[in-house]
Amino acid sequence: MWGSFTEQLGRSVYEGIYQPDHPTADEDGFRKDVIEAVKKLNVPLIRYPGGNFVSGYNWEDGIGPKDQRPTKLDLAWRSKETNQFGLHEFMKWCQKVGAKPDMAVNLGTRGIDEARNLIEYCNYPKGTYWSDMRRQNGAEKPFNIKVWSLGNEMDGDWQIGHKTAYEYGRLAHETAKVMRLVDPDIELVASGSSLRTMPTFGTWEETLLDHVYDDVDYLSLHQYYDNYDDNLAEFLGKSVDFDGFISDVVAVCDAVKARRHSNKRINLSMDEWNVWYHSKADDDKQAPWQEAPHLLEDHYNFEDALLVGSLAITLMKHADRVKIGCLAQLINVIAPIMTNTTGEPSVWYQSIFYPFMQVSNFAQGIALKSQQDVPAYKAKDYDVPYTDSMATFNPDKDELTIFVENKSKEKVEFESTLANFDVTGIVEATQFCGYDIKKTNEDQSMKLQTLSSITVSDNKVSANLEPLSWNVIRLNAKD
């Protein structure tokens, strides 16, 4: 399930989702221009409220009359939080963009009691203290939130309430237990390693799963990439590292399964992934304790879009185990969508918007296994295929979609034989190419273009791929 992520960080919520004084604001203070942009991404799941923010957050501060909500210091991002946007606002906004929530509970400064109260408030129909408070606050029916995250990045010392794997594992187990007593039908995500380079990577997963294997449905993993070395070949090769990270986590999960003689399989939630590094120097200079400061506002260039596309292909290749993939984040903060508070354009799309939009809309249904024979180049740590591809089949629409990226600076002849499918025509073929690798999209000149050099014959697809290009080929097909 392709998803995204938002938290009270920078301008992600305030001046992003919520800006009551903006010309496009609706009756709830939500920016309608942002709602329309998010709808184009078609993200069915949005993780909230964090992220680092959740580990110091009291959800009760964001409910009830707005004039009675407290302003507090957010220690995670050294900002002021007005709590004008909270649980009810998020749930109402999700309805408007057509998404379901992945709700995180605070296992940093809080824990079991907060979690049981929150799920009672959200999911219990009526007749109890917390469920009746929800009804008094305007939500007669329960929210019925089904996906819940047990904290965030608890392996990181930067996290408020950071814990050892043992400490977190015990807390996550006890929290899961009480949450399932309130609602046995929920799905739970345990917090895995924040990065593959964490010193506790592997041992964290193993220790944690010893405590929560029977309690949770997913183990999370997070990964961000940078290009501080300004080496395009190395940068695009980081999709190979991404692939290895996922494979390693699967191996640990399955090792614990074997040792426990369990029939249960733990799936993965890649609920934070993206490129992130452009804004860090400016973020370090930011004065603390502002409301909605400009934080983590990376302006993505064309090479970033190429890596995001390749990372998405990698997630598809692991669709048997990665069941949730949330691009972090959604608006203004390391995001595909940016806003201006005044003037035009009020909303603009970053370079990474285009590959993510296409996978979130068209990588649906069944991920198809493939045998690939393509040349590779030597990066510092990896052999990197010049051509990265994946196909999905949506039986509800009789549509087969091929996602293929050319990482070479030369044109490439791409050919794919579609065994066991009857291909009857081309729905659409696009390419995203021809831009300087350092070009960003503030001028909104980046667009998807038609891929015209494509032929389909005898269930064989052929195309000439432009150098450094992201390509999507949609076909009418029956299996």
N, C-alpha and C positions, 0 to 999 in steps of 0.2 A: 504494500500500500504506500503510494507516494504521499508524503505529507510535508508539513513545514512546522515552524516553531516561532513563538513570540514570547517576550517577557517584558516587564517594566525595566527596560534598559535603553538609555539614550532617547531617541525619537521613534522607537519602534511602536509604542502605544500612543503616547502623547505627541501630536503633530503627525502621527502616522495613521493609526486606526481611529483615534479619537481626537477631534478638534472642533468643539462646539461652535467656535466663532468663525470657522471656515465657510466660504460661500457655498460649498457643496455639502455641508453638514446636514444630516437628516434630523428627524425629531429626537433621536437618541444621542446626537452629537457625533455620529459616525460619518466619516468622510465617504460620500457616495462614489467619488472618483476612485478611491482606494478599493472599495468593495468591487467595482467593476473590473479593476485590474487583477484582484485576487481571483475573481471568478474565471478569468482567462487561464489562470494557472491550474484550476480544477484540482485543488488539494483537498482530499476528503478527510484528512486528519490534521489537527493543529495542536502541537504540544504547548502547554501553558501551566503555571506562570514562571517556569524556569527549568533549566538555567540556574546560574549562580544566585539570582534574585530569590529563588524559592527557599534557599537555606536560611534566610533571615526574615521570612515573610510570615505575617499573621493574617490568614485569610479573612478573619472576622473584621479586620480594618477596612475591607473593601465591600462590605454589605451595609444595607440600611440607608437612611437618608444621607444624601451627599454632603449636606451642610453640617452633619455630625461626624463625618469621617475624619480621622486624625491625619495630620501630616507628620511623617516620620523620616528619619535618616535611613537610607538604604546603604548598608555597609558594603555590600557586594560591589556596587558600582560608584560608591561615594557620591550619591545623588540624593535629592529630596524627593520623597514619594508622597503625593497628595492623596492617593487612594480614590481619586475620582473615577477611576476605571477599576472594576473588580470582578468578582465572580459572575454576577448577574449580567453585567455589561458584556463580558466575554461570551457567555452562553448566547445572549441575544445576537451578538455580532456573528458568531459561528452559524447561526440559523440563516443570517442574511447572505453569507458567502457560500453556504451549502457544505459546511464542514462539521465533523464531530470532534470533540475534545479528547486530548490525551492529558489528563489532569495530574499534575505532580503534587506530592505532599512533602511538607517540610520535615526532613529527617536530620537537619543540621542542628537548629536551636530547639526544635520541638520533637514530636514523635508519635507514640501510640495513641495518646488521648486526642491530640489534634486530628489525627487521621480518622479515628472512629467518629468524631463529631462531624468532620467535613463530609464523610460519605453518608452519614445519616441526614445531614442537611441537603445533600444533593440527590440522593437516591431513594430515601424512604418516603412513602406516599404522604402520610399525615398522622397526627395523633401523638406525636412526641415533641419534646422541647425544640429540637433542631429542625425537624421537618415543618413544624408549625411556624417557626421563625422564617423559614424560606417562603412559606405561603403569605405571611404578613408582609414580606419584602417584595411581593408581586409575582411570585412563581407558584401558581396553584398546583401545577403538576410537577412531579419530580423531574430532575434533569436526566436521570438514567444514564449517567456517564459510565461507559463500559471499560475504557482503557485508563489505567492509573500507573503513574511512575513513582517508585519508592525512592524519592530523593533525587539528587543530581550530583554526579562527579564526586562521590564521597571518597574516592581514592586520592583526591588532590588536596595538598596542604593549603591552597588558595581558598578552599571552600570553607565557609563559615560552618563550624561543627564537623570539620574533617575527622574521619574515624579510621581505625585500622580495619582490615578486612574482617577480622573476628568481631570487632565491635559493631560494624555495620551489618554484618551477616545476622548477628543475634537480634539487632533492632529491626531489620527488615523482616525477619521471620515472625517476630511477635506482632509487627504492624500488619503484615499480610493476614495473619490469623484473625485479628479483630475486624479488619475490613471485610473479609469473606464471611464473617459471622453476620454482618449487616446485609451484605449483598453477595451471595455465593456465585453469581454469574459474571462477575467482573474479570477482566484480564489484567495481570500485573507485570510490570517491567522492573527488574532489579538493575541497579546501577553498576555497570561493568567499568572497564578501564577507560579513562578519559582520552588517552592517546596510546598508540603502540609503543612509544618510547618511555612510558612510565616505568620507573624502576621496579614497581610491583606487578607489572603486567604478567599475566599467566598465573602467578601465585595468588593474586587478588581474586581472579575468577574461580580458581579451584577452591580456595577457602570459603568464599562467599557461597558458592553453589552447594558446598557441604551443609550449609545452614538452610538454604531457601529452595533447593532443587524441587521439592514437592509443593512449594507455595506459589511459584511464579510461572509465567508463560513465556517470558522473553528476558533476555539479558541484553542490556544496552551496550553500545560502543560508540565512541565519538572520534572523529578525525578531521583535522584541518591541515591544509597544505599551503606552503608559501614558496616564493621565488626570490628570496633575498640574494641568491647567487646570480640571478639574471641569466640563467642558462635554460633556454627553451627546451632543448632535448631532455635534460634532466627533469625539468618541471613536468613535461607531458608524460614522462616515464613514471611519475609517482602513482599513476593508476595501478602499476604493478605492485607497489608497496601496499596500496589499498587492498588489492586482491589477497596479498599474503596475510595482512592483518585479519581479514574476515576468516580466512582459512584456519589461522591459528586459534581464533576464538572458538570456531566450530570444533576443532580438535580437542580443546580443553573441555568443552561441554560434553562431548561424546566420551571422553576419558572418564569424567565423573559419572556419566550414565552407566558405563560399563562396570566401574568399580562398585556402584550401588546396585547392580543387577536390576536396573530399572527399565521399564518399557516406555517411559515418558521421554519425549524429545523436547529439549529447550530450543526455541527459535530465537532469532536475533532482532533487535531493534536498533538500527543505525539512526538514532534520533538526533544526531548533530553531524553534519558533514558539509564541507564547503572549502573554498579558498579564503584565507584570512591573513592579511599582513599589511596591506597598503596604509591603513589608518593608524597603526600602532604608535608611530612617532608623534603624531598629533594628539593621540589619546593620552600619552604620557605628560603632555603639557597642559592638559585640561584642568582648570580650577575645580576643586571639589564643591559638593553640596549645592549644585544647581538643579533646577527643575528641567527635565528633558534636555540634557546637554547633548551636543553633537558628539556622540561616541560611536566607535566602530563603523564609521561611515566609509567603508571601502568603496572606491569607484573602480569597478571592474573593467579590465581591458579584454581584448579579443583572445589572448592566450589563456586568460582565466576561463573564458567560455569553453574553449577547447578542452581544458582539463575537467571542468564540471561535466561536460558531455561524456568524457571517457570514464569518469567516476560513476556516472549513472549507468553506463553500459556494464561496468564491473558489478554494481548492485544487482542488475538484471541477471548476470551470470550466477549469482548466488541466491536467486529467488527461491530455491528450495528451502533455504534457512533464514534469509533476511526477509522478514515479513512486513517490516515498517522501515521506511527511509525518509526521514524528515530533513529537508534542506534547512540549514540554519543561516540566517533567520528569514523573515518574510518581508518586512518593510523597514527601510532606512538603515537598519543595523545588519552589516554583512548580508545584504539582501538583494533579491532580483528587482524589487520595486522601490523607487525613491520618490519622495514628495518634496514639494516646495510649499512653504506656508503662505506665500503670496505670489502672484504673477503666473506666467505660463512658461513651460507646461506645468500644471499643478502636480501631475504625476508623470514620471518618466521611467522607462525600462532600461535596466542595465544589460550589458552583453550576456550575462549568464541567464537572463530571463528566457531567452529563446530556446536553448537546448533543454532547460528544465521544463518549460511549457510543453514542449513536444513529448518528452517522456511521460510527464504527468497525465497528458491527454491520451497518448496513443500506445504507451507500454502497458497495455491492459490484457488480462486473460492469462494465457499460458506462455511462459518463457520456454523457448525452444532450444534444445541442446544442438550444438553444431560442432562440426570438425573443421578446423581452420588450418590452412597452410599458407602462411604469409612470411615474408622476410622480416628480420628484426635488426635493430641497431643496438650497439653497446652503450648503455648509460653507466654511470659510476658503479651502481650496485645491481643493475638489472639488465637483462635482455628485453628490449621493448619492441613489440610488434609495430611495424609502421602503420598497419591497418587494424583498427579495433572495431569489432562488429558484434551485434546481437540481434535476434529476431523474436518477436512475440506474435501470438495468434489470439485474436479475440473472436471466439465462436459465436458470440451474440450478434456480432456485426459481419461475420464472414470476412474478417479483415486481418491480413498478415502485414506486419510492419517491420522493416529492417532499419536498424540504426547503425550507421557506419561512420567512423571518423578516420580521416587520412592525416597522420601526424608527420608525413613527409613534406619536404619543401618542393617536391616534384609531383606532377600528375600521376595518378595510380589507376590502373585498370582493375576494377572490382567485378568479381563474378561469383554468383551464388546459385547453387542448385537446390531447389526446394522439393526435397523428397516427400512423398505422401501427401502432396497438396495439389489441388487443381486450381491454377491461377488463371483468372479470367480477364484481368485488366488492371490498369494503374488508377488508383484513386487520386494520389498526389505524390509528387517527388520534389523535395526542396533541398537546398544547400545553404549553408551559412559560411561564407568564405570571402576572400578578397580584401580583407582589412589588415592594416598594419597591426602587428601583434600587440603593440602598446596603446592602440587606440581605445579610448573609452567612449561612452555613448551619451554624454550630456547633450549633444546636438541632435540625438534621436535619428541619426542617419543609418544606423545598423538595421538591416531588414533580412528576413528570409527571402531567398531567391528561388526561382524555378530551376530544378535540376533537369535539364532537357536531354542530356547525353545518356539516356537510359533505354534499354530494350528488354522486352520480356518475350521469350520464345521457348516452347517445350519445357515450361517450368524452370527455366534458367533466366536469372536476372543479371544483366551486365550494365555497367555504368562507368563513365570516365569521371573520376573524382578529382576535383581541383586541389592544388596544394593546400595544406593546413585547412581542412574543411570538415565541417559537421554536416552529415547528410541523413535524411529520413525519407524512406521509400515506403509508401503505403499501397497495398495491393488487395484487390478483391480475390479471395481464395476460399476454397472449401477443402476440408480434410477428408 
